[in-house]
Amino acid sequence: MANLWKKQKLRDTGLCRLGILFAVTVSLVLMLVSVPRTALNGSSIDDDLDGLDKDLEVKLNASLLSVARGNRMSLSLHRRNHFSPRNLDLYPDLAKDRVVIVLYVHNRAQYFRVTVESLSKVKGISETLLIVSHDGYFLDMNKIVDGIKFCQVKQIFSPYSPHIFRTSFPGVTPNDCKNKGDEAKTHCVGSPDQYGNHRSPKIVSLKHHWWWMMNTVWDGLEETKGHEGHILFIEEDHFLFPNAYRNIQTLTRLKPAKCPDCFAANLAPSDVKSRGEGLESLVAERMGNVGYSFNRSVWENIHQKAREFCFFDDYNWDITMWATVFPSFGSPVYTLRGPRTSAVHFGKCGLHQGRGDEGDCIDNGVVNIEVKETDKVVNIKEGWGVRVYKHQAGYKAGFKGWGGWGDERDRHLCLDFATMYRSSSSSASP
């Protein structure tokens, strides 16, 4: 009797364990099935990297290929940049007269949400393609893009962002020079800027990302490398009014006749604190860095100045353009805009400040921007004349730069970006 009881107990115990194992297995399967697509993207982009590496051997020069091969995430992002835009089922056709919008971001999710929310209310946004260019790979930023349903949207990620290179260039390397004079005292790596300071990866990423993005959008993406019209560039802390897209379409259409010498069209004044004059007149002034747009012919002019851009000792892309690239064009670089802004810069924290480390700039991203009725409709008239602002204050030729861009490795990586999709001779300085 005792033996029968023991056998029954063993049988029950075995069945219990089998049941627990089955329950655990089912739970794991259900968890995997319910994982959001965004969580799976991180692993799915790692597939078939060997094939991708061979493809890169053909497309990249030896220097860029060497950098990419040293980082699996870099190779993964190269592959992801070839993904098709999202929402093709919702918006299968784009307008022929579209102005493509490029939104370049880092990791300020609290700002990015505000900008995306403002874009969702822009009239005409469903007619065009939105490209989100990421400096680094951050899940919080990806989740925000996942929620965009108001237009076609394509993500691209800089495969050379210092933020994905933890122990090697373009990130921080163990042998990097850190303090003034280190290069003379130790066998460290890195050349200082004009003020004796050595590179900071999160600082130089500003200029690297902008230049990589420009070359990729104009020359590398299937969706835009044949685009001859204007492309509008905005940042993660730019608030767009509902009339922004229709206004930029109007400005780009009027520009050839109203201001044939203008290189660009802007949604906002060059003075970021200004909301515009409110006069019944178009304005031609120095090109600003909020809501700016230009076409391929202007990009060709910029690309020809790759060496000037890459060797100017300032980590800011916009100051580099104002102080060395634009002056080299030989004539004033004007942009055409309306008398009232259609875009507002609202961020309090600079891109280079980021978040998460002690002393970083942090705010909650709350904004209170008044949108009036005139900001909801096209408020630019074709019959207006053009008021030209000459000799405006700002960075000009002769400014030596704020530094931060003296390391030869950064300068040559920058030049490599200019030849990613072209032969090296096309980026030579005239």
C-alpha positions as semicolon CSV with decimal commas, in nm:
position;residue;x (nm);y (nm);z (nm)
1;M;0,000;0,000;0,000
2;A;0,284;0,231;0,094
3;N;0,457;0,157;-0,237
4;L;0,140;0,236;-0,433
5;W;0,108;0,566;-0,244
6;K;0,473;0,656;-0,321
7;K;0,427;0,572;-0,690
8;Q;0,113;0,783;-0,705
9;K;0,297;1,073;-0,536
10;L;0,587;1,048;-0,778
11;R;0,344;1,039;-1,071
12;D;0,160;1,346;-0,940
13;T;0,486;1,531;-0,881
14;G;0,603;1,454;-1,234
15;L;0,275;1,573;-1,380
16;C;0,297;1,889;-1,170
17;R;0,647;1,965;-1,294
18;L;0,541;1,893;-1,652
19;G;0,249;2,131;-1,608
20;I;0,474;2,404;-1,472
21;L;0,716;2,356;-1,762
22;F;0,428;2,375;-2,009
23;A;0,290;2,690;-1,846
24;V;0,631;2,859;-1,852
25;T;0,678;2,767;-2,219
26;V;0,337;2,903;-2,315
27;S;0,408;3,224;-2,120
28;L;0,737;3,276;-2,301
29;V;0,573;3,221;-2,639
30;L;0,298;3,469;-2,554
31;M;0,556;3,724;-2,439
32;L;0,748;3,694;-2,765
33;V;0,432;3,726;-2,971
34;S;0,325;4,035;-2,781
35;V;0,661;4,217;-2,804
36;P;0,607;4,547;-2,989
37;R;0,760;4,584;-3,333
38;T;0,987;4,861;-3,203
39;A;1,148;4,625;-2,956
40;L;1,214;4,367;-3,225
41;N;1,365;4,620;-3,462
42;G;1,682;4,632;-3,259
43;S;1,751;4,264;-3,320
44;S;1,605;4,231;-3,668
45;I;1,845;4,484;-3,815
46;D;2,137;4,264;-3,713
47;D;2,040;3,992;-3,963
48;D;2,262;3,920;-4,261
49;L;2,540;4,159;-4,160
50;D;2,796;3,956;-4,353
51;G;2,613;4,029;-4,677
52;L;2,585;4,394;-4,582
53;D;2,958;4,413;-4,511
54;K;3,032;4,293;-4,865
55;D;2,793;4,553;-5,003
56;L;2,969;4,825;-4,806
57;E;3,303;4,724;-4,955
58;V;3,175;4,850;-5,288
59;K;3,004;5,166;-5,164
60;L;3,237;5,305;-4,896
61;N;3,596;5,419;-4,909
62;A;3,851;5,229;-4,702
63;S;3,845;5,478;-4,415
64;L;3,467;5,468;-4,359
65;L;3,459;5,092;-4,409
66;S;3,722;5,049;-4,140
67;V;3,519;5,256;-3,893
68;A;3,192;5,074;-3,971
69;R;3,344;4,725;-3,948
70;G;3,463;4,796;-3,597
71;N;3,108;4,842;-3,469
72;R;2,820;4,598;-3,519
73;M;2,561;4,868;-3,449
74;S;2,714;5,083;-3,723
75;L;2,669;4,802;-3,974
76;S;2,314;4,747;-3,851
77;L;2,223;5,112;-3,898
78;H;2,364;5,105;-4,250
79;R;2,115;4,830;-4,328
80;R;1,827;5,001;-4,155
81;N;1,881;5,316;-4,360
82;H;1,767;5,118;-4,665
83;F;1,426;5,036;-4,513
84;S;1,126;5,170;-4,705
85;P;0,925;5,459;-4,561
86;R;0,642;5,372;-4,324
87;N;0,273;5,440;-4,384
88;L;0,292;5,361;-4,756
89;D;-0,045;5,188;-4,718
90;L;-0,199;5,508;-4,579
91;Y;-0,031;5,752;-4,820
92;P;0,071;5,560;-5,135
93;D;0,114;5,870;-5,353
94;L;0,315;6,187;-5,293
95;A;0,238;6,523;-5,449
96;K;0,453;6,614;-5,750
97;D;0,525;6,960;-5,611
98;R;0,615;6,828;-5,266
99;V;0,872;6,988;-5,042
100;V;1,040;6,700;-4,861
101;I;1,082;6,761;-4,487
102;V;1,392;6,645;-4,297
103;L;1,376;6,651;-3,919
104;Y;1,714;6,592;-3,755
105;V;1,718;6,480;-3,393
106;H;1,942;6,360;-3,111
107;N;1,793;6,236;-2,783
108;R;1,570;6,513;-2,649
109;A;1,246;6,316;-2,650
110;Q;1,061;6,581;-2,449
111;Y;1,118;6,828;-2,734
112;F;1,071;6,577;-3,014
113;R;0,717;6,498;-2,896
114;V;0,622;6,865;-2,914
115;T;0,764;6,903;-3,264
116;V;0,590;6,589;-3,393
117;E;0,261;6,701;-3,240
118;S;0,293;7,037;-3,419
119;L;0,372;6,857;-3,747
120;S;0,058;6,647;-3,713
121;K;-0,148;6,968;-3,740
122;V;0,034;7,111;-4,041
123;K;-0,194;7,140;-4,344
124;G;-0,067;6,944;-4,644
125;I;0,174;6,729;-4,442
126;S;0,015;6,409;-4,579
127;E;0,126;6,505;-4,932
128;T;0,498;6,476;-4,864
129;L;0,770;6,256;-4,715
130;L;0,906;6,319;-4,367
131;I;1,261;6,195;-4,306
132;V;1,376;6,169;-3,945
133;S;1,755;6,169;-3,920
134;H;1,889;6,036;-3,590
135;D;2,224;6,118;-3,430
136;G;2,258;5,797;-3,232
137;Y;2,014;5,516;-3,158
138;F;1,769;5,588;-2,876
139;L;1,458;5,378;-2,806
140;D;1,257;5,673;-2,670
141;M;1,307;5,859;-2,997
142;N;1,212;5,551;-3,201
143;K;0,887;5,509;-3,010
144;I;0,784;5,862;-3,100
145;V;0,843;5,790;-3,469
146;D;0,640;5,469;-3,434
147;G;0,341;5,685;-3,345
148;I;0,357;5,902;-3,659
149;K;0,055;5,821;-3,877
150;F;-0,005;6,154;-4,052
151;C;0,233;6,109;-4,349
152;Q;0,495;5,886;-4,503
153;V;0,794;5,876;-4,269
154;K;1,142;5,733;-4,316
155;Q;1,406;5,697;-4,047
156;I;1,778;5,722;-4,110
157;F;2,050;5,679;-3,849
158;S;2,404;5,811;-3,867
159;P;2,620;5,495;-3,862
160;Y;2,915;5,708;-3,753
161;S;2,758;5,886;-3,460
162;P;3,001;5,912;-3,166
163;H;2,709;5,806;-2,948
164;I;2,723;5,446;-3,075
165;F;3,102;5,415;-3,052
166;R;3,180;5,358;-2,685
167;T;3,550;5,279;-2,696
168;S;3,667;5,377;-3,043
169;F;3,668;5,673;-3,278
170;P;3,443;5,866;-3,353
171;G;3,361;5,806;-2,986
172;V;3,611;5,818;-2,700
173;T;3,920;5,604;-2,733
174;P;4,138;5,501;-2,435
175;N;4,438;5,690;-2,576
176;D;4,259;6,016;-2,655
177;C;4,422;6,339;-2,539
178;K;4,195;6,507;-2,285
179;N;4,359;6,818;-2,143
180;K;4,558;7,107;-2,284
181;G;4,918;7,009;-2,341
182;D;4,860;6,634;-2,313
183;E;4,993;6,582;-2,664
184;A;5,334;6,713;-2,555
185;K;5,351;6,517;-2,228
186;T;5,212;6,178;-2,324
187;H;5,171;5,953;-2,624
188;C;4,800;6,033;-2,648
189;V;4,608;6,057;-2,974
190;G;4,446;6,373;-3,107
191;S;4,536;6,722;-3,225
192;P;4,402;7,026;-3,034
193;D;4,190;7,308;-3,170
194;Q;4,313;7,666;-3,211
195;Y;4,260;7,726;-2,838
196;G;4,453;7,419;-2,725
197;N;4,144;7,213;-2,636
198;H;4,092;6,853;-2,743
199;R;3,782;6,705;-2,902
200;S;3,464;6,619;-2,716
201;P;3,272;6,346;-2,903
202;K;2,927;6,467;-2,799
203;I;3,020;6,817;-2,917
204;V;3,164;6,724;-3,256
205;S;2,861;6,501;-3,322
206;L;2,661;6,817;-3,404
207;K;2,864;6,896;-3,711
208;H;2,923;6,534;-3,809
209;H;2,553;6,451;-3,805
210;W;2,449;6,756;-4,007
211;W;2,709;6,693;-4,278
212;W;2,644;6,317;-4,292
213;M;2,269;6,387;-4,314
214;M;2,305;6,640;-4,595
215;N;2,519;6,408;-4,805
216;T;2,288;6,113;-4,738
217;V;1,961;6,293;-4,808
218;W;2,075;6,465;-5,126
219;D;2,297;6,192;-5,271
220;G;2,238;5,863;-5,092
221;L;1,868;5,786;-5,040
222;E;1,661;5,630;-5,315
223;E;1,367;5,845;-5,208
224;T;1,548;6,179;-5,249
225;K;1,867;6,147;-5,453
226;G;1,670;6,235;-5,766
227;H;1,468;6,512;-5,600
228;E;1,529;6,845;-5,772
229;G;1,291;7,057;-5,566
230;H;1,337;7,211;-5,225
231;I;1,395;7,017;-4,905
232;L;1,293;7,175;-4,576
233;F;1,516;7,115;-4,272
234;I;1,397;7,143;-3,913
235;E;1,526;7,029;-3,573
236;E;1,372;6,845;-3,281
237;D;1,299;7,171;-3,096
238;H;1,125;7,358;-3,378
239;F;0,751;7,416;-3,348
240;L;0,573;7,446;-3,682
241;F;0,250;7,640;-3,727
242;P;-0,036;7,480;-3,925
243;N;0,041;7,699;-4,229
244;A;0,412;7,610;-4,242
245;Y;0,398;7,363;-4,530
246;R;0,169;7,571;-4,751
247;N;0,380;7,879;-4,680
248;I;0,707;7,709;-4,774
249;Q;0,544;7,583;-5,094
250;T;0,438;7,938;-5,173
251;L;0,782;8,083;-5,101
252;T;0,966;7,827;-5,313
253;R;0,724;7,892;-5,598
254;L;0,766;8,270;-5,576
255;K;1,141;8,272;-5,520
256;P;1,258;8,253;-5,885
257;A;1,058;8,562;-5,979
258;K;1,056;8,760;-5,655
259;C;1,415;8,697;-5,549
260;P;1,620;8,523;-5,821
261;D;1,939;8,582;-5,622
262;C;1,801;8,411;-5,311
263;F;1,961;8,078;-5,235
264;A;1,691;7,953;-4,997
265;A;1,348;8,002;-4,843
266;N;1,292;8,022;-4,468
267;L;0,992;7,974;-4,241
268;A;1,136;8,199;-3,970
269;P;1,349;8,514;-3,940
270;S;1,724;8,476;-3,897
271;D;1,677;8,636;-3,554
272;V;1,530;8,336;-3,370
273;K;1,368;8,564;-3,111
274;S;1,168;8,751;-3,375
275;R;0,818;8,653;-3,485
276;G;0,845;8,874;-3,793
277;E;0,757;9,229;-3,883
278;G;0,393;9,173;-3,970
279;L;0,422;9,399;-4,275
280;E;0,262;9,332;-4,612
281;S;0,593;9,247;-4,778
282;L;0,822;8,954;-4,840
283;V;1,166;8,969;-4,680
284;A;1,507;8,879;-4,823
285;E;1,775;8,847;-4,556
286;R;2,067;8,634;-4,440
287;M;1,984;8,265;-4,424
288;G;1,862;8,148;-4,084
289;N;1,885;7,807;-3,917
290;V;1,516;7,757;-3,831
291;G;1,298;7,605;-4,102
292;Y;1,535;7,659;-4,394
293;S;1,496;7,504;-4,738
294;F;1,698;7,493;-5,059
295;N;1,717;7,291;-5,380
296;R;1,974;7,064;-5,539
297;S;2,163;7,339;-5,721
298;V;2,234;7,508;-5,388
299;W;2,339;7,174;-5,241
300;E;2,588;7,135;-5,526
301;N;2,738;7,472;-5,436
302;I;2,766;7,368;-5,072
303;H;2,913;7,028;-5,155
304;Q;3,187;7,188;-5,363
305;K;3,300;7,363;-5,044
306;A;3,344;7,038;-4,849
307;R;3,705;7,115;-4,761
308;E;3,619;7,460;-4,630
309;F;3,337;7,312;-4,422
310;C;3,542;7,024;-4,285
311;F;3,853;7,222;-4,193
312;F;3,695;7,526;-4,028
313;D;3,763;7,512;-3,654
314;D;3,410;7,540;-3,517
315;Y;3,191;7,251;-3,403
316;N;2,872;7,432;-3,509
317;W;2,754;7,353;-3,861
318;D;2,560;7,680;-3,894
319;I;2,844;7,906;-3,782
320;T;3,073;7,716;-4,018
321;M;2,834;7,789;-4,304
322;W;2,800;8,158;-4,217
323;A;3,169;8,221;-4,154
324;T;3,337;8,025;-4,432
325;V;3,109;7,842;-4,679
326;F;2,858;8,114;-4,768
327;P;3,124;8,388;-4,801
328;S;3,310;8,167;-5,048
329;F;3,013;8,181;-5,288
330;G;3,121;8,528;-5,395
331;S;2,786;8,701;-5,341
332;P;2,549;8,758;-5,047
333;V;2,350;8,448;-4,954
334;Y;1,992;8,567;-4,916
335;T;1,687;8,367;-4,818
336;L;1,324;8,457;-4,890
337;R;1,064;8,450;-4,612
338;G;0,728;8,590;-4,516
339;P;0,666;8,880;-4,276
340;R;0,536;8,648;-4,004
341;T;0,710;8,336;-3,876
342;S;0,571;7,989;-3,942
343;A;0,824;7,812;-3,719
344;V;0,952;7,880;-3,368
345;H;1,262;7,758;-3,189
346;F;1,148;7,665;-2,838
347;G;1,430;7,454;-2,689
348;K;1,617;7,575;-2,384
349;C;1,881;7,300;-2,391
350;G;2,142;7,282;-2,666
351;L;2,179;6,965;-2,871
352;H;2,525;6,903;-2,731
353;Q;2,401;6,913;-2,374
354;G;2,175;6,611;-2,399
355;R;2,059;6,454;-2,077
356;G;2,141;6,201;-1,811
357;D;2,478;6,314;-1,682
358;E;2,533;6,542;-1,385
359;G;2,524;6,903;-1,492
360;D;2,331;6,842;-1,813
361;C;2,060;7,083;-1,919
362;I;1,716;6,940;-1,855
363;D;1,367;7,081;-1,880
364;N;1,026;6,919;-1,914
365;G;0,967;7,023;-2,274
366;V;0,648;7,211;-2,190
367;V;0,582;7,493;-2,435
368;N;0,312;7,755;-2,458
369;I;0,319;7,888;-2,812
370;E;0,021;8,093;-2,920
371;V;-0,118;7,991;-3,257
372;K;-0,339;8,264;-3,403
373;E;-0,593;8,230;-3,680
374;T;-0,352;8,385;-3,931
375;D;-0,103;8,106;-3,848
376;K;-0,351;7,844;-3,970
377;V;-0,378;7,963;-4,330
378;V;-0,140;8,079;-4,602
379;N;-0,051;8,436;-4,503
380;I;0,184;8,520;-4,791
381;K;0,050;8,718;-5,088
382;E;0,185;8,678;-5,440
383;G;0,144;9,050;-5,513
384;W;0,378;9,163;-5,234
385;G;0,713;9,323;-5,304
386;V;1,040;9,222;-5,138
387;R;1,217;9,413;-4,863
388;V;1,591;9,337;-4,864
389;Y;1,790;9,348;-4,541
390;K;2,157;9,417;-4,606
391;H;2,456;9,422;-4,371
392;Q;2,282;9,233;-4,091
393;A;2,462;9,144;-3,772
394;G;2,588;8,789;-3,730
395;Y;2,879;8,560;-3,807
396;K;3,066;8,659;-4,121
397;A;3,389;8,594;-4,309
398;G;3,687;8,663;-4,086
399;F;3,542;8,498;-3,776
400;K;3,793;8,234;-3,665
401;G;3,546;7,998;-3,503
402;W;3,471;7,883;-3,148
403;G;3,697;7,580;-3,179
404;G;3,616;7,224;-3,082
405;W;3,700;7,103;-3,433
406;G;4,077;7,080;-3,444
407;D;4,128;6,703;-3,441
408;E;4,251;6,580;-3,778
409;R;4,046;6,262;-3,738
410;D;3,722;6,461;-3,730
411;R;3,824;6,668;-4,030
412;H;3,905;6,364;-4,242
413;L;3,591;6,178;-4,133
414;C;3,397;6,484;-4,244
415;L;3,568;6,475;-4,585
416;D;3,491;6,105;-4,610
417;F;3,121;6,183;-4,575
418;A;3,147;6,406;-4,882
419;T;3,266;6,110;-5,090
420;M;3,028;5,842;-4,958
421;Y;2,813;5,855;-5,270
422;R;3,051;6,025;-5,512
423;S;3,402;5,994;-5,640
424;S;3,661;6,169;-5,424
425;S;3,740;6,422;-5,695
426;S;3,390;6,571;-5,683
427;S;3,442;6,706;-5,332
428;A;3,777;6,868;-5,390
429;S;3,798;7,232;-5,301
430;P;3,814;7,457;-5,605
